[in-house]
């Protein structure tokens, strides 16, 4: 059962704020939408297989760069958790196992194990599915899973030559050795190494790859800008209509209380057209306006067996059903994870594209989304690259990312997956659907998809 999901602004021991209550935390009013009766379809429950459900989900606002809510919203006793798993991408050396540090900082028992996973943009997806595995295997009944990213304060390293010199200084035994090493330092040694969103195997940035992918599938600049504008417009409407119920207010240290995502900025096609290409210059089509932006944020969810959740008095939001992970060529198919993962997970669940009522795909770039949609609608691509007889089909846009996506809400690498799952659960309830599909791409040419089923109202 996914009980809760929260993102947050990071600072030392930052994840702690997601997991425990704090007297200084001001929680905004929660707005409740009317639920629509779920459509009558077959259930995906299987004999002898534990039902695992989403009970609640919250997050702090996703903030443009510049875990208290979970326990607060659910009233979860700190000793009711069996395990804690977190995902992150750009790790802070001092808190390399951020899940453990967050758990201790939040006041959880030091007897509760915790570990941290990393799988690029699907790190919190991996955290959630690892939790599902522990529960399905009978090892646990309740697991906290989530993800964190702090893009406004990423670790910046000294150059390799400077690091080598500093390590040698630490080993030097005589004053002469130390002076010799200090004298060997040159101005170039002081140049820092900034982290880059680039592939180690190809040395290509993700934005450059997205631009090539868009060109390969004939996705125009106009199509990308239109989709980006759609994302921001839908996110703004969802925010204004109080549909983003997983967002909780958060007091940013030294700054004001933040009540909402601050990257939602609907523009106009005319303004977007003025921007120059960001990666492939001067003829590329990927710009700052049709790309997701660097974001601070965190998410935390409580996943339980259905039996345990009901015994504790929780009303689950959704069942977490089948899921898959895929990998493909990181050079030319880096961002096609949704295309490869979607048909596989639908087959595992015994569903077709027409059975899905709610789609939530991670929007790394508008060009990446449009390329995936074209690949999914291509018999030739399915036969040539995927070994399939026919295409899986394209999600209907009237069901697709209707409350905005990563382009507008933001994309804290390690935290986005939980937002996607919680959004599906909330949309299924509001729209009266039964099945939802989450899909995402990730660095390394990897991808993920999960089927979510609405919990009976």
C-alpha positions, 0 to 999 in steps of 0.5 A: 500500500502506498500510503504517502508521497512527499517532495521537499526542499533540501538542506542538511538532514533534509529528508527528515522533514518528509518523515516526521512531524515538526512543531514549526511545520505549517500545513496548508489546508487540504482540499478534497475533490468529489470522487467519481464511481469507478468503472466496473472492470475486472480486478487484477487481484490474483489468488495467493498474491498479496494485494499491495495498495497506495493509502496516502500521498503527499509532497512538499512543493517542487522548487526551482533550484535556487519527512515531516509530512508523511507521519503528520498526514497519516498519523503513522506510529514510528514503530509501525514501519519495517523498512525504509528505502530512498532513491537519489541521484546526485549523492551528498558524500556525508549522507550517502545512505540518505534513507538511514540518515533521514530515518534517524533524524525523523526519530524512527527506531534505530532498529529499522533498517534503511538503504538508498538506491539510485537508478537515475530518474526512476530512483524513487520508482525503484525504491517503491518497487523494492518495497513492493518486493519486500512486502510480497515476499512476506518480509515486511508489512509496511515500508516507507519509500521515496526519493530526494534531490537537491539541485540548488546545492549539488556537490562540486569536486576539485579537479582530479589533479587537485584531489590527487595532490590533496590526498598526497598532502595528507600522506606526506610525512615531512615538511619538505614533502608538504612544501614540494606538493604545495609548490606543484599546485598550478592555477589549472588545478583549482578549476572545479568539476561541475556535475553534468547531466551526461552519459558516462558511456557516451559523454553525451548530455541528455539534452543533446540526446533528446534533440537527436531523438526528436530529429530522428522521429521528425518532431518539430520545434512547434510540436515541442513548444505546443506540448510544453505549453500544454503541460504548464497550462494544465498544471496551472489549472490543476493548481488553481483547482486545488487538485494537487493534494499531495503538496504540503506547505513547507518552511524553507530555512531562512526564507518564506513558507512555500505552499505550491510548486514554483516552476509552473509558468504558462507562457505563449507560443510567441514568447517560446519561439524566441528562445534559442536552441539549448544543446544543438546550436544553431539548428536544434529544437530543444530549448529551455522552454520545452525541457524540464528544469533543475528542481529541488524536491523530495517524495515519501510514500508509505506502502503496505499490504492491504491486510495491514493497512485495513487493520490500522484503519487506513483507507487505501488509495490504489493497488500497486500492480504489475511493473517492469524495468527495461534497458536499451541502447543508451546512445540512440534510444536513451529516452525511449523507456516508456515505449519499451516498458509500456507494452511489457507491463500491459501484457503482464497485467493482461490489459491493452492500451484501451483499458487504461483510464489514466496515463502519467508519463515522465516529461524529461523533454517535450521532444522525448515525450513526442518521440515516444508517442510516435514510436508507440504508434509505429508498426515499423518501430515495433517490428524493427527494434522491439521484435513485436508484430505490431505497435502498442498504440498511443495514449489518448491525449484526453487521458494523458498527464492532465494535471501537468508533468515534469516540464511544468511541475519540475523534476527532482531526479530522485523524487519524481516517480512517487509523484507520478504514482500518487497523481495516478491514484488521485486522478483515478479517484476523481475521474472514476477510472480503474486502471492507470499507467505510469511510465518513465525514461532514465539515464543509461537507456533505462525505463520503467512502467507500472500498472495501478488499480483504483481502490474500491470506493 
